[in-house]
Amino acid sequence: MTKARSVRGWREATEQALYGPGGFYLRQEGPAGHFRTSVHASPLYAQAVATLLTRVDRALGRPATLDFVDVGAGRGELTAGVLGALEPELAGRIRAYAVERADRPSGLDSRIEWLAEIPATVHGLLFANEWLDNVPVDVAEVDEDGVARLVLVQEKDGTETLGEPLTGDAWLARWWPLGDEPGTRAEIGRPRDEAWAAAVGAVRDGLAVAVDYAHDRAQRPPFGTLTGFREGRECRPVPDGSCDITAHVALDACALDGAVLTTQRDALQALGLRAGRPPLALASTDPAAYVRALATTGEAAELTARGGLGDFGWLLQPVGVDARALLVDVADDEEE
């Protein structure tokens, strides 16, 4: 039997560490055991996605069945939350799919179909929350001579060395040109572009949405963003299966024709999420309701905070619908 290589590019090493036998994302505790996403921050997030799904339903003329596909579903928390937030009539027409490589968790709503891959055809809303940042990518670094080289990593301890030159890499040249400053780095996002294009390709009519840590070509971080997470804390990335390995996403490179790029703050506000303080008079007339409203306000503020979750990028890719029309103020979202 051939012994597995211990030194390889970050893309191959991360794929093995996250999704290989015993990989980080295949463990029982799931992602929520190590980091907190918008899904885990508040049920308001699932409610906002349910609002978006309702708008997609209307845009498609309220079909007999409507798909909701949760890509990178973790343990199905978002899918279950969306189903619970829908009006009963629409919930009865939904075909819900949770797409994740891990095994189906016990106790998951029986209405949710658990899949290892995106369905071949989607009519409705495909939603990928913090999926693309875990699509493994290679890393480039400029050496002392000003040449961009592939970064190689030691599996057991994360030690890096520089490998082959990447001169002429078309993705880097277009989306993340490095220049010649030694030590500058880039994550080569081509696999994410391809993964997103394949996901969008499954949508026959409706909307595909990717939500993630993001940056654009005008503001690429000079030393990259590759990092690890373990038990709620950021850590040094080591591709041994002990931690999550993630890097921010060049969403502008992923975007296809007709895409809309916005922030989570703006998207959630357009979907009706508000962080305004409840009326103080409510504290006197109904103290319990005031406390509940105050808690909701705090959760909304966290989801839309500048410098935090509110800065996440939202990439909306429409197929036969108007993406901008779907992001309207809640006042315009009255039932017909």
C-alpha positions in Angstrom: 0.0 0.0 0.0 1.3 3.4 -0.9 1.8 5.7 2.1 -0.1 9.0 1.9 2.0 12.1 1.3 2.5 14.2 4.4 3.6 17.4 2.5 1.2 18.7 -0.2 -0.6 21.8 -1.3 -3.2 23.4 1.0 -6.1 22.3 -1.3 -5.3 18.6 -1.1 -4.3 18.7 2.5 -7.5 20.6 3.5 -9.8 18.2 1.5 -8.3 15.3 3.4 -8.4 17.0 6.8 -12.0 18.2 6.5 -13.7 15.5 4.5 -11.4 12.4 4.5 -11.9 9.4 6.8 -12.4 10.8 10.3 -12.3 14.4 8.9 -13.3 17.4 10.9 -16.7 17.9 9.1 -17.7 14.2 9.5 -17.6 14.2 13.3 -20.6 13.8 15.5 -20.6 17.2 17.1 -20.7 19.1 13.7 -19.6 22.6 13.0 -21.7 24.1 15.8 -19.4 22.4 18.3 -16.5 24.6 17.1 -17.8 27.9 15.7 -20.9 30.0 15.6 -22.5 31.1 12.4 -25.5 33.4 11.7 -27.7 30.3 11.8 -26.6 29.6 15.4 -26.7 33.2 16.5 -30.5 33.6 16.3 -33.6 32.0 14.8 -34.2 35.4 13.2 -31.7 34.3 10.5 -33.9 31.3 9.5 -36.9 33.6 9.6 -35.2 36.0 7.1 -34.3 33.1 4.8 -38.0 31.9 5.1 -39.1 35.4 4.0 -36.7 35.2 1.0 -38.1 31.8 0.1 -41.6 33.2 0.3 -40.7 35.9 -2.1 -39.2 33.4 -4.5 -42.4 31.4 -4.3 -44.4 34.5 -5.3 -42.0 35.4 -8.1 -42.4 31.9 -9.5 -46.2 32.1 -9.4 -46.7 29.9 -6.3 -45.9 26.5 -8.0 -47.4 23.2 -6.7 -44.0 22.3 -5.3 -41.0 24.6 -4.4 -37.5 23.5 -3.5 -35.4 24.8 -0.6 -31.8 23.5 -0.8 -29.5 24.2 2.1 -25.9 23.6 0.9 -23.3 23.0 3.6 -26.2 22.2 6.0 -24.1 21.3 9.0 -26.6 19.4 11.1 -29.7 20.7 9.3 -30.3 23.6 11.7 -31.1 26.2 9.0 -33.4 23.9 7.0 -35.4 23.0 10.1 -35.6 26.6 11.1 -36.8 27.7 7.7 -39.5 25.1 7.6 -40.6 26.1 11.1 -40.8 29.8 10.1 -42.9 29.3 6.9 -46.7 29.8 6.7 -48.3 26.3 6.8 -49.6 26.5 3.2 -46.2 27.1 1.8 -44.5 24.7 4.2 -46.8 22.0 2.8 -45.5 22.7 -0.8 -41.8 22.7 0.1 -39.4 20.0 -0.9 -36.5 20.6 1.6 -33.0 19.3 1.0 -30.1 19.5 3.3 -26.8 18.9 1.5 -23.9 17.8 3.6 -21.2 15.1 3.4 -21.7 14.0 7.0 -24.3 11.4 7.9 -27.8 12.5 8.6 -28.2 13.5 12.3 -30.6 11.7 14.5 -33.9 13.5 15.2 -33.9 15.6 12.1 -37.3 16.6 10.8 -38.6 13.8 8.6 -39.6 16.3 5.9 -36.0 17.1 5.2 -34.2 14.9 2.6 -30.5 14.5 3.5 -28.2 14.4 0.5 -24.4 14.3 -0.1 -24.7 16.3 -3.3 -26.8 19.1 -4.7 -30.0 17.8 -6.5 -29.6 17.7 -10.2 -32.5 20.2 -10.7 -33.7 22.9 -8.3 -36.9 24.9 -8.7 -36.9 27.5 -5.9 -34.2 28.7 -3.5 -30.7 27.2 -3.2 -29.0 28.8 -0.1 -25.3 28.2 0.8 -24.5 29.7 4.2 -20.7 29.6 4.9 -20.2 26.8 2.4 -17.8 28.3 -0.1 -15.2 29.2 2.6 -14.8 25.5 3.3 -14.3 24.5 -0.4 -10.5 23.9 -0.2 -8.2 26.1 -2.1 -4.4 26.3 -2.8 -2.3 29.1 -1.4 0.3 31.1 -3.3 3.1 33.1 -1.7 5.7 35.4 -3.2 9.3 34.3 -2.6 12.4 36.4 -2.0 12.9 36.8 -5.7 9.4 38.1 -6.3 8.1 34.8 -7.8 4.7 33.5 -6.7 4.9 29.9 -5.6 2.6 27.2 -4.4 2.6 26.9 -0.6 3.1 23.3 0.6 2.1 22.2 4.1 3.2 19.5 6.5 0.1 17.5 7.5 1.1 16.7 11.1 2.1 20.2 12.3 1.2 22.8 9.6 4.8 23.7 8.8 4.9 25.4 5.4 7.4 25.4 2.5 7.3 26.9 -0.9 6.9 24.7 -4.0 6.6 25.2 -7.7 6.3 28.6 -9.4 2.8 29.7 -10.3 3.8 32.0 -13.1 1.0 32.5 -15.6 -1.8 31.4 -13.3 -4.8 32.9 -15.0 -7.0 33.1 -11.9 -4.4 34.9 -9.9 -3.7 37.3 -12.7 -7.3 38.3 -13.1 -8.7 38.1 -9.5 -5.8 38.4 -7.1 -2.6 39.7 -8.7 0.2 39.4 -6.2 3.0 41.7 -7.4 6.5 41.0 -6.3 6.6 41.9 -2.6 8.1 38.9 -0.7 5.7 37.2 1.8 2.5 38.4 0.2 -0.1 35.7 -0.2 -3.3 34.8 -2.0 -5.8 32.0 -1.8 -6.5 30.7 -5.3 -10.3 30.7 -5.5 -10.8 28.8 -8.8 -12.3 25.7 -7.1 -14.9 27.9 -5.4 -15.8 29.6 -8.7 -16.3 26.1 -10.2 -18.3 24.8 -7.2 -20.6 27.8 -7.3 -21.1 27.6 -11.0 -22.1 24.0 -10.7 -24.5 24.8 -7.9 -26.1 27.6 -9.9 -26.2 25.3 -12.9 -28.7 23.1 -11.0 -31.2 25.9 -10.5 -33.7 25.8 -13.4 -35.7 28.7 -12.1 -35.5 30.7 -8.8 -32.5 32.0 -6.9 -29.1 30.8 -5.6 -27.6 32.6 -2.7 -24.1 32.3 -1.2 -23.3 33.9 2.1 -19.8 34.1 3.4 -16.8 35.9 4.8 -15.8 37.8 1.6 -13.5 40.4 0.0 -13.3 41.9 -3.5 -10.5 42.6 -5.9 -10.1 46.2 -4.7 -9.5 45.0 -1.1 -7.8 41.7 -1.1 -5.9 41.0 2.2 -2.2 41.2 1.4 -1.3 38.1 3.5 -4.4 36.0 2.8 -7.0 34.8 5.3 -6.3 31.1 5.8 -7.0 30.2 9.4 -8.3 27.4 11.7 -11.1 27.2 14.3 -11.3 24.8 17.2 -13.8 24.8 20.1 -15.0 28.3 19.4 -11.5 29.9 19.0 -9.4 30.9 16.1 -6.3 28.7 15.9 -3.3 28.0 13.7 -4.5 25.9 10.7 -3.0 22.4 10.8 -4.5 19.9 8.3 -4.6 17.0 10.6 -8.3 16.8 11.1 -8.2 18.5 14.5 -9.7 21.9 13.5 -11.7 23.6 10.8 -9.7 25.2 8.0 -11.2 28.1 6.3 -10.4 31.2 4.1 -12.5 34.1 3.1 -14.2 34.0 -0.3 -13.6 36.1 -3.4 -17.3 36.4 -4.1 -16.8 38.8 -7.0 -14.8 36.1 -8.8 -17.7 33.6 -8.1 -20.4 35.9 -9.5 -21.9 35.0 -12.8 -23.8 37.3 -15.2 -26.7 39.0 -13.6 -25.5 38.5 -10.0 -26.2 40.9 -7.2 -23.6 41.4 -4.5 -24.5 43.0 -1.2 -23.8 42.8 2.5 -25.6 40.7 5.1 -26.6 43.9 6.9 -28.4 45.3 3.8 -29.9 42.0 2.8 -31.4 41.2 6.2 -32.7 44.7 6.6 -34.4 44.3 3.1 -35.9 41.1 4.4 -37.5 42.9 7.3 -34.9 42.4 10.1 -34.7 45.5 12.3 -32.5 46.1 15.3 -34.5 49.1 16.7 -35.1 49.2 20.5 -38.7 48.4 21.5 -40.8 51.2 22.9 -39.9 52.0 26.5 -43.6 52.2 27.3 -43.9 48.5 26.7 -41.7 47.9 29.8 -44.5 49.3 31.9 -47.5 47.8 30.2 -46.1 44.3 29.4 -42.6 43.8 31.0 -42.3 40.2 29.8 -43.0 41.3 26.2 -40.5 44.1 26.6 -37.8 41.7 27.7 -38.5 39.4 24.8 -38.5 42.3 22.3 -35.2 43.5 23.8 -33.6 40.1 23.3 -34.8 40.0 19.7 -33.3 43.4 19.2 -30.0 42.2 20.4 -30.0 39.2 18.1 -30.9 41.4 15.1 -28.1 43.8 16.0 -25.6 41.0 16.1 -26.7 39.6 12.7 -26.4 43.0 11.1 -23.5 44.5 13.0 -20.8 46.4 11.0 -17.5 44.9 11.7 -19.2 41.5 12.4 -21.8 39.3 10.8 -23.4 42.3 9.1 -20.2 42.6 6.9 -20.6 39.1 5.4 -21.1 39.1 1.7 -24.3 37.9 0.0 -24.1 36.8 -3.6 -27.5 36.4 -5.2 -27.6 34.7 -8.6 -31.1 34.9 -10.2 -32.4 32.4 -12.7 -35.6 33.7 -14.3 -36.4 36.1 -11.5 -35.4 39.6 -10.5 -33.0 39.4 -7.6 -33.2 43.1 -6.8 -37.0 42.9 -6.6 -36.6 40.1 -4.0 -34.7 42.5 -1.7 -37.4 45.0 -0.9 -38.3 46.6 2.3 -40.7 44.6 4.5 -43.3 47.2 4.1 -43.6 46.2 0.5 -43.8 42.5 1.4 -47.5 42.5 2.3 -49.6 39.5 1.5 -51.5 39.9 -1.7 
